[in-house]
Amino acid sequence: MNDFKVADQCMNLDIKGCSKQTDKLNTYDWLADLPDNAKATDLVEVQFKPPRKGYFINSNNLTLQKGDIVAVEANPGHDIGTVTMTGRLVHLQIKKANLRPDTELKRIYRKARPVDMDKFAEAKAREHETMIESRQIAKDLGLQMKIGDVEYQGDGNKAIFYYIADDRVDFRQLIKVLAERFRVRIEMKQIGARQEAGRIGGIGPCGRELCCSTWMTRFISVSTSAARFQDLSLNPQKLAGQCAKLKCCMNYEVDQYVESLKRLPSREIVLQTKDNDYYFFKADILTKHITYSTDKRILVGEQTITSRRAFDVINMNREGKKPLTLTEDDATVETPSSVDLLDQDNINRFDHMKKKKKNKNKRKGDRKDNPKG
């Protein structure tokens, strides 16, 4: 019989399926409680400094579980990482990572020893200092690039420099200088502005952690058409995130807005009544309320109606008929205005309650003192 435990980040899930690390690369192993799941395959998922992870072969048949720190094959030497998944689900993760079936995977050497951990801690302690110094070196060489992060290999023999550049950069001289300065093998990896924001992290205008640093692993291009569909102000300062690119969250609800727009009349159609012609001015897409104006440029003679009423008037105009007014029964539709949550309750309401209690107690005291009064 399997023993189940409750962990803080697992709730009522099997503890085998949860990872000891908490970052956006974690995946709950929903196949972990199956019999012989760990022996079903010799493939293992190993995570390094987020967001980098890889897949390796357990050729030595080591007994590995989530959270084990292992030494894996690298080029050159070895690297230190944490096991984040074993068993059948690793095949699905490899497929998700778009790795080719003929890709040659490296091996897992052993579980990390104290000596390995000492070298690993020493290498990690050099990362920040190396990043600051390498930025100055790139600046002295006149290269139009920014080094955003540095990751040392577990044995300290290799360092990966993550950089951002708008144009193509010839960093051959930079690699020579960095290799002479830090005495390690240098690897340069270019990342985008969104990837850099995900590595650095931060708080978005919504008050929550950035999506790119918490759960997003794939970045879909965002266009200004997403803002137009949602009737957002085309202000670059408001539409741009901390990465100076268009906010990824603009894509979250755009499909719903596109579907809702299909149920609204065209903005080019002019509604005709016996009094005036009404032109489209603005629309509340989700509530399906449309505001029309008697002037094309400014809001004059404002009339807000539902999309259903607008279609009725359009059909009447096609038949050569004109209603008396744009609204039904000469009644305008009141659009729900936004409500400030701070205005719902008075912050001094408890003070008023205290005053009422004091006045009530004072009256009771007066009645006791003057029973005839």
N, C-alpha and C positions, 0 to 999 in steps of 0.2 A: 504494500500500500504506500502510495507516495505521500510524503510529508509536505504540507504547505505552510508557508510562513507569510506573515504580513510585514511588508516593509513600508517605509514612509512614502516612497515614490511609486510603489506598486499597487497600493490599495489592496484589493482582494485578489490580485493576480499571482500566479505562481512565481515564487522568488527566482526560479531558474531562468525565467524569461526576461528578467529585468537586468539592467546594467548598473554597475556601481557609479558610473560617471553620468553626469547630468548635462548634456549639451544637445544641440539640434541633430547630431548624427545618430543618436540613440534610436534603436528599433526594438520594439517588444517582440521577443521570440515566442510566437503563439504555438510553435511546434515543440517547445522545450520539454513538455511533460509527456511526450510520446515515448514508448519503450525504445531503448537503444537509439535515441535520437543523436547522441553525441558520436556514436560509432557508425552512423549512416554514411558519413563522408569524412574524408581527411582534409577538407578545406576549412579554413579558419579566417574569420574577419578580424583584423588587428587595426586599432586606431592609434594614431600618433598625435601630434599637436593639431588640434582642430583648425580647419576642417579636413585634414588629410587622413585618409585611411587606405588600407590595402588588403589584398587577399593572398594567403599563403597556404602552402601544403604542409601538413603535419606528418612529415615523412618518418619521424622518429617515434610515432605512435605515443606521444605524450598525453597524459591525462589532463586536459585543459578545461577550464570553466571560465565563465564571464568574470572579468576582473583580474585574471592572472596577468602578470607582467612577464613578457617573453622577449628573448633576443632573436631577431629574425635576420635573414640574409639581406645584405645591402651591397651596393657597388660604389666604393669598396667597403670592406669590413662588415660590421653588423649594426643594426638599429634596435632601439628599445621601444616597444609599444605595449598596448593593453588589449587583451582579448575582449572583443565586444560581441562576438557571436560564433557559435559552433552548431553543427548539425545540418539538417535538411534546408533550413531557410537561407543558408549561405549561397546556395545555387540561385535562388531568386534575387538575392542582393547583387550577385555578380551580373545577372541579366539586367537588373535595373541600372547598374553602373556602365552598361553598354560595352562590356569587355568581350572581345572576340573569343569564340570557343578554342581557337588555336593559340591563345595567348599563353606564354610560358610563365608560370607562377614560381615565385621564389619559395624558399623553405623556411621553416621555423627551426632554429638551432636547439634552443633549450629554454627553460624557465630562467628568468633573470637571477643572477647571483649577486651577493653584496658588492663584489668588485664591479660588476656591470652597473649597478645602481649608483655607485660612487662616481664613476666616469660620466654617467648620464646626468647626475645632479651638477657636476662640474661644467659640463657642456651647456646645460640649460642656463646656468648662471651667467654665461658669457653672451647670451643672445641680445639683451637690451643694449649693452655697451657696444657690441659689434654693429648693431643697427644704427646707432647714433654716429659712430665713427665712419661707417660706410656712406652715410648721407653726406657727410662733409667731403669725403673723397670724391663722390660723384659730382658734387658742386664745384670742387676745384678743377675737375676735368671738363667742366662746362657741358655736362650731359643734361638734356631736358628730360629728367626722369625723377621719380620719387621712390625710394626704398621704404616700403610700408612695414615689412616684418622680416625677421631672420629666424630660421629654424636649424639648429644643429642636429646632426645625426647622433644617435645614442652613444657611439664610441668617440665622438668628437673629431672624426677624420674628414667630415664633409659638412658644408653649410649651404642651405637653400636660401637665396635672397629673393623675396617677393617684391616686385616693383610695378609701378604704374607709369605709363607713358602714353601720350596722345599720338605721337608719331613713332616711326621706326627708329630704334636707337642702336648705334654701333658701340657695344660695351666690351669689345675685345681688350682694349687697354685697361678698362675698369677691372676685368677679371684678373689680369696680370698683377695689378696693384693690390687687389684684395687677397690674392693667393700669397703674395710676398708678405703682406702685413699680418695675416691671421694664420698662415701656415696650414691651411686646410684646402680641400678640393672645393671649388666653387661651382654652384649651379644656379642659374638665373631663371626665374619663372615670372612671366608677366600675368598680372591679374587686372580685372576691371575695377571701376570705382565702386560698384555694388559689392564685389567680393571684399574690397578693402574695408568698407563700412561694416560688413559682416564680421570681419576679423577684429575690428576695433570695438564695435558695439556702441550703444548709446540709447537715448530715450527719444522717441518720436513725438510729433505734435499731439498725438492722441493720448500721451501720458504713459504709454506702454513701451517695453523694450522693442528695439527695431526687429522687424520680421526677419531681416536677413541675418541677424545674429542669434535668433532663437529657433526658427524652424525651417526657413527657406533654404533649399539646397540647389534649386534650379531657378535661374533668373530669366523670365520671359520679357521680351522687349515691350516697352510701354510707349504708346504714341499719343499725340495731342487729341486724336479723335476720341479717345476714351473720355477726355475732359469735356469735349463738345457733346457727346451723347448724354452726359450727366448734367449738362448746363452749368459746369463749373467755370469760375472766372479764369480766363487765360492769362493769369498773372504768374510769370516764371518763379517769383519768390515764394508763392503759395503752393505751386505745383511741384516744386523741387524738394527732394529729401536731403538728408545730410550728406549724401554722396554727390550732390549737385546734378543728379539725374531725376527724371520724372518719378514720382512716388510709385512703388510697386502696388500699393493698395488701391490705386485707381483702376486696376484690372479686376478687383474682387467682385464688384457689383455691376460692371458694365454690361454683362449679358442680360441681367434683369432689366436694365434701362433700355436696352435695344429692343427687347420683347415688348416692353410697355409702350415704346414709341410707335410700334406697329399698330397699336390700338388708338392712336391719336390722329386727328386729321392733319393734312399737310399744312405747313406754315405758309405756303404760297396762296392758299385759297382765301378769298375775300368773302365774308359773310354779308349779305345784303338784307336790309330791313326797309320798311317804308320811310323810316326817318333818315338813316345814315348807312354808310358802308363801314364795316368793321374789319380792321387788319389785326393779324396775329401780333401780340406783344411779348408774352411769356407764357410758360406752362409749368405746372407742378406735375411732373411726369408720373410719380407714384400714386398721387391722389386723383389724377386724371381731371384736374381743373385747369382751364385755359382762360387767360386774360386777353381781351381784345381791346383795341383802341380805335378811335375814329381818325387818328392821324398815323401815318406810317413811321414817323421818326420819334415822336414823343407820346407820352401817355396822356390822352385826352378822351374824356367820356368813357372812363374805365368800365368795362363790363366783364365779370368773371362768370363763366358757365361751365357745366360739365361737358366731357367729350361726347356723351350721348346726345345732349342738346345741340352741340355743334354739328353732329352728323345729321340730326333732324333738319336743322336750318339749311345745310348743304343740299339735302335731298329736295327740300321745298324750293330752293333757288333753281335747281336743275329742272324742276317742273314749271318754272316761270312764276312761282309764288313768292311773296315776301311777307314775313310775319310782321306784326305791329312792333314788337320789341324783340330784342335778342334773347331775353330771359323768358322763362316759362311763367305764366301768370303774373307778369310784371314784378317778379321777385328775383333779386340777385342772389347768387350763391356766395355764401360767406366762406372764404378760405380759412382753414384753421391756422391761426398764427402760432409761432413758436413760443413756448413757455419756458421761462427761466426757472430752474428748480429752486434757486435761492429765494424767489419771490412767492413760492407756494406757502411757506410758513414764516411767520415773524420770529426772528431770533430772540426777541424780547418777550415771547409768549409766556415763558416760565416766570418772568418777573411780574407779569400781570396776575398770574395765578397766586403768587405769594401775597400780592397786595390784597386780592380778594379774600384770601384766608385770614389775613390780619384784620381786615375790616369786619369779617364775619365773627372772628373771636372777640373783637372789641365790642361788637353789638351784644354778644352773649354776656360779656362782662358787665356792660351797662344795665342789662335786664336783671342780672343778679343783684347789682347794687341798688337798683330802683325797681322793685317788683311791682309797684303800683303804676309806674310810668308807662 
